[in-house]
Amino acid sequence: MNSEKSKSTSPGSAPADFSRIRPGDYLYFGNLAPSDRQYQSNRFWGVALAAKYDRDIQHDITAPLPLPDNSISGIQAEDVLEHVLYAKVPGVFDEIYRCLEPGATFRLSVPDYNAPLLRSRSVYNSQGMIICDPAMGGKVSASLNGGLQAEVTTPDGHVWFPTYTLVAAAIINSQIRKSTTITFHQCWVDAQSYVLKDFDEQVFFVRRIPRHDARAQGKPLSIVVDFIK
């Protein structure tokens, strides 16, 4: 397993239990391990296909959240939406926007496939599009007639490869575009230019940014966006 946390495993049999959430609590999409800062704050609940830890709630984030409108004080999705089919991402955003309290924050972070490190390890088709990241569960085969064929070989593999353009399009196609503010803190706008701003991590800590991850040599490695409803 690489440095990213496992986000996608086979569902278990326990029902989702959102009744444990109290006013002022936050949701964290993905498993929430005791070593995570969000766990240690005692305000976050993990939302994952399989509940692995005591603060996890079993639920498929592509399905509607069993929560009232305007009921959650904050949501974070860290290194998880790249494991969800891209066509389903706007629907996930819709549910996040619906459930957030007015004035509450949703923080999104996904790997940035315009970052040199991720671009260098990826496989491209003849049109110059990334079709596979072997470091994240991707495998490529080739044939004379079919050309390159990509598949995801692990349950937690990346099924799409986020860029500023793709994330922005998903936002536009979702109700989350109605947020009071949308701020891209860090990202590569294209393969040559990037945005790199400091941001408050007191509540929503992000692991894969230059402050905590030296692999990118001080440049963005993730797309980090805040939405305030």
C-alpha positions as CSV (number, residue, x, y, z in Angstrom):
1,M,0.0,0.0,0.0
2,N,1.3,3.5,-0.8
3,S,1.1,6.6,1.3
4,E,-2.6,7.2,0.4
5,K,-5.2,5.7,2.7
6,S,-7.4,2.9,1.5
7,K,-10.8,4.5,0.6
8,S,-12.6,1.8,-1.3
9,T,-13.3,-1.7,0.0
10,S,-16.1,-4.1,-0.3
11,P,-19.2,-3.1,1.7
12,G,-19.8,-5.0,5.0
13,S,-23.2,-5.9,6.4
14,A,-23.7,-3.4,9.2
15,P,-26.3,-0.6,8.4
16,A,-25.3,3.0,8.2
17,D,-25.7,4.7,11.6
18,F,-25.8,8.4,11.2
19,S,-27.7,8.7,14.5
20,R,-24.4,9.1,16.3
21,I,-23.7,12.4,14.7
22,R,-24.4,15.4,17.0
23,P,-24.8,19.1,16.3
24,G,-21.4,20.6,15.6
25,D,-19.9,17.4,14.2
26,Y,-18.2,17.0,10.9
27,L,-18.1,14.3,8.2
28,Y,-14.9,12.9,6.7
29,F,-15.3,10.9,3.5
30,G,-13.2,7.8,3.9
31,N,-12.0,5.7,6.8
32,L,-11.0,7.6,9.9
33,A,-8.1,5.9,11.7
34,P,-7.1,6.8,15.3
35,S,-3.8,8.1,14.0
36,D,-5.7,10.8,11.8
37,R,-5.8,14.3,13.2
38,Q,-9.5,14.5,12.3
39,Y,-10.1,11.5,14.5
40,Q,-8.2,13.0,17.3
41,S,-10.3,16.2,17.2
42,N,-13.3,14.0,18.3
43,R,-15.6,16.0,16.0
44,F,-15.3,14.0,12.8
45,W,-17.1,10.8,11.6
46,G,-15.7,8.8,8.8
47,V,-18.0,7.8,6.0
48,A,-16.8,4.7,4.0
49,L,-18.0,1.6,2.2
50,A,-16.6,-0.6,5.0
51,A,-16.4,0.6,8.6
52,K,-12.9,-0.2,9.9
53,Y,-12.6,2.0,12.9
54,D,-14.9,3.0,15.8
55,R,-15.7,6.5,14.3
56,D,-16.5,5.1,10.9
57,I,-20.1,5.0,9.5
58,Q,-20.7,2.5,6.6
59,H,-22.2,4.3,3.6
60,D,-21.6,4.6,-0.1
61,I,-20.9,8.3,-0.7
62,T,-22.4,8.1,-4.2
63,A,-25.8,7.4,-2.6
64,P,-27.9,10.1,-0.9
65,L,-26.8,10.9,2.6
66,P,-29.6,10.0,5.2
67,L,-29.3,13.5,6.8
68,P,-31.6,16.5,6.8
69,D,-31.0,19.6,4.7
70,N,-28.7,22.2,6.3
71,S,-27.7,19.8,9.1
72,I,-23.9,19.3,9.0
73,S,-21.3,21.8,10.3
74,G,-18.5,20.7,8.0
75,I,-17.4,18.0,5.5
76,Q,-14.0,17.0,4.2
77,A,-13.3,14.7,1.3
78,E,-9.5,13.9,1.3
79,D,-8.1,11.6,-1.3
80,V,-11.4,9.9,-1.9
81,L,-13.2,11.2,-5.0
82,E,-10.6,10.0,-7.4
83,H,-11.9,6.5,-6.5
84,V,-15.4,7.4,-7.5
85,L,-16.5,7.3,-11.2
86,Y,-16.2,10.9,-12.5
87,A,-19.8,10.9,-13.8
88,K,-20.9,10.5,-10.2
89,V,-18.9,13.3,-8.7
90,P,-21.4,16.1,-9.3
91,G,-24.0,14.1,-7.5
92,V,-21.7,13.7,-4.5
93,F,-21.2,17.5,-4.6
94,D,-25.0,17.9,-4.7
95,E,-25.5,15.9,-1.5
96,I,-22.7,17.7,0.3
97,Y,-24.2,21.1,-0.6
98,R,-27.6,20.0,0.5
99,C,-26.5,18.7,3.9
100,L,-24.1,21.6,4.8
101,E,-25.4,24.2,7.2
102,P,-25.4,27.8,5.8
103,G,-21.9,29.2,6.3
104,A,-20.4,25.7,6.8
105,T,-17.2,24.6,4.9
106,F,-16.6,21.7,2.6
107,R,-12.9,21.0,1.9
108,L,-12.0,18.9,-1.1
109,S,-8.6,17.6,-1.8
110,V,-7.7,15.2,-4.6
111,P,-4.3,14.3,-6.3
112,D,-3.4,16.8,-9.0
113,Y,-2.5,15.1,-12.2
114,N,-1.0,18.3,-13.6
115,A,1.7,18.0,-10.9
116,P,5.0,16.9,-12.4
117,L,5.4,13.9,-10.1
118,L,2.0,12.4,-11.0
119,R,2.3,13.3,-14.7
120,S,5.7,11.5,-14.8
121,R,4.4,8.2,-13.4
122,S,1.2,8.1,-15.5
123,V,0.4,6.4,-18.8
124,Y,-1.1,8.4,-21.7
125,N,-3.1,7.4,-24.8
126,S,-2.4,8.7,-28.3
127,Q,-4.5,11.8,-27.6
128,G,-2.2,12.8,-24.7
129,M,-4.8,11.9,-22.0
130,I,-3.9,10.0,-18.9
131,I,-5.5,6.6,-18.9
132,C,-3.6,4.9,-16.0
133,D,-1.6,5.5,-12.9
134,P,0.4,2.3,-12.2
135,A,1.3,3.6,-8.8
136,M,-2.4,3.7,-7.8
137,G,-3.7,0.4,-9.0
138,G,-3.7,0.9,-12.7
139,K,-2.5,-1.6,-15.4
140,V,-2.1,-1.1,-19.1
141,S,-2.1,-3.8,-21.8
142,A,-1.6,-3.3,-25.6
143,S,-2.9,-5.1,-28.7
144,L,-2.3,-4.5,-32.4
145,N,-6.0,-3.7,-33.1
146,G,-7.2,-2.3,-29.8
147,G,-4.2,-0.1,-28.9
148,L,-3.7,0.6,-25.2
149,Q,-6.2,-0.8,-22.7
150,A,-6.3,0.4,-19.1
151,E,-7.8,-1.2,-16.1
152,V,-7.9,-0.7,-12.3
153,T,-6.5,-3.8,-10.6
154,T,-6.9,-2.9,-6.9
155,P,-10.1,-1.9,-5.0
156,D,-8.6,1.4,-4.0
157,G,-7.2,2.3,-7.5
158,H,-7.8,5.7,-9.1
159,V,-10.6,5.6,-11.7
160,W,-10.1,9.2,-13.0
161,F,-7.2,11.6,-12.8
162,P,-8.2,15.0,-11.4
163,T,-7.0,18.2,-12.9
164,Y,-8.2,21.8,-12.4
165,T,-10.3,21.6,-15.5
166,L,-12.0,18.4,-14.6
167,V,-12.7,19.5,-11.0
168,A,-14.1,22.9,-12.2
169,A,-16.4,21.1,-14.7
170,A,-17.8,18.9,-11.9
171,I,-18.4,21.9,-9.8
172,I,-20.2,23.7,-12.6
173,N,-22.4,20.7,-13.1
174,S,-23.4,20.5,-9.4
175,Q,-25.5,22.5,-7.0
176,I,-22.3,23.2,-5.1
177,R,-21.6,25.9,-7.6
178,K,-24.1,28.0,-5.6
179,S,-21.7,28.2,-2.7
180,T,-21.2,31.6,-1.2
181,T,-17.4,31.3,-1.9
182,I,-15.3,28.8,-3.7
183,T,-11.6,29.1,-3.2
184,F,-8.9,27.1,-4.9
185,H,-6.0,27.2,-2.4
186,Q,-3.6,24.9,-4.3
187,C,-3.6,23.4,-7.8
188,W,-1.9,23.4,-11.1
189,V,-4.0,25.4,-13.5
190,D,-2.2,23.7,-16.4
191,A,1.1,21.9,-16.8
192,Q,3.1,25.1,-16.5
193,S,1.3,27.4,-13.9
194,Y,0.0,26.8,-10.5
195,V,-1.7,28.4,-7.5
196,L,0.0,27.9,-4.1
197,K,-1.6,29.6,-1.1
198,D,-1.4,28.9,2.6
199,F,-4.7,28.0,4.2
200,D,-6.0,27.2,7.7
201,E,-5.7,23.5,8.7
202,Q,-6.8,23.8,12.3
203,V,-10.0,21.9,11.5
204,F,-9.5,20.3,8.0
205,F,-6.0,19.0,7.9
206,V,-4.6,18.0,4.5
207,R,-1.7,15.5,4.3
208,R,-0.6,15.8,0.7
209,I,0.5,19.5,0.5
210,P,4.1,20.9,0.4
211,R,4.0,21.8,4.1
212,H,3.7,18.1,4.9
213,D,4.9,16.3,1.8
214,A,8.3,17.1,0.4
215,R,8.0,15.0,-2.8
216,A,6.7,18.0,-4.9
217,Q,9.7,20.3,-3.9
218,G,7.5,23.1,-2.7
219,K,4.9,23.0,-5.5
220,P,1.3,21.7,-5.4
221,L,0.7,18.0,-5.3
222,S,-3.0,18.2,-4.6
223,I,-6.0,20.2,-5.7
224,V,-7.3,21.8,-2.5
225,V,-10.6,23.7,-2.7
226,D,-12.8,25.2,0.0
227,F,-16.6,25.7,-0.5
228,I,-18.5,27.8,2.0
229,K,-22.3,27.4,1.7
